[in-house]
């Protein structure tokens, strides 16, 4: 989805939202603005980009949330 399409959808949603939704969106934007760019540190952003590249190259496997929970339960019960 393009930036323009996202912006259009967000504007439409905001125009129709009730006060509770507007307050939540406002608070989220304030946190984002105060952090200056991202909720992630530079190191976390680099790690995500690195893992994404490895995943796209087929060098690492991802797990669904169901698979991840199953693996965690297996590790904890061992």
N, C-alpha and C positions, 0 to 999 in steps of 0.2 A: 504494500500500500504506500502511496506517495505521501510526502509531507503535506501537500495541499489537501489530499483526500482525508487524512487524519485530522488536520486542522478544521476542515469543514464539518466532519462528524462530531468533533469535540464542541465546536461552536453550537451546533444544533442541539446537542445533548444539554449543554449548559443553559441554553435559552429555555429549555423545557424543565430543568431540574428544580426540585424543591429546595428550601433553605438548608436542610440537613446535608444534602449532597453538595451544595455550594460551599458550605462551611468546611467539609472534608476536603474538597478539591483545593480550596484556598489554603488550608493548613498544609497540605501536601506540597503545593507550590512554594509556600514560604520556607519549608524545610529545604526544598531543592535550591531555592534562591540563596539561602543562607550558607549552604554548603559550597556555593560557587560553581558547581558543575555537576557533581555526581554524588550519589550516596555511597559509592565505592571508592576506596583508596586507589591511588595509581597502581600500587602493587596488585591489588585485587583485579583491576581492569586488565593488566598485563596477563595475569594468570588465566582469566576468562578467555582472552584472545588466543593465548597459547593453546588452551584445551580445545577451543573451537576449531582451530586450524588442524590439530591432531585428529579430532573427530571427523572433520570433513575429508581428511586424507585417508580415513579408514584405519588409523593407527591405534585408536582407542575406541572402546565400546561404551555406549551410554546405557542407562537403565531407566525403566519407567519407575514411577513412585511405588507401584505394587512390587516390582522386582527388588527395588532397593529395600523396602520394608522386610521382605522375605529374607533377603541376605543378612540384614541386621539381626533379625530374630534368630537366624541360624547361628550367627557368630556369638550372640549372647547366650544361647543355650548350650554351646559347645564347651 
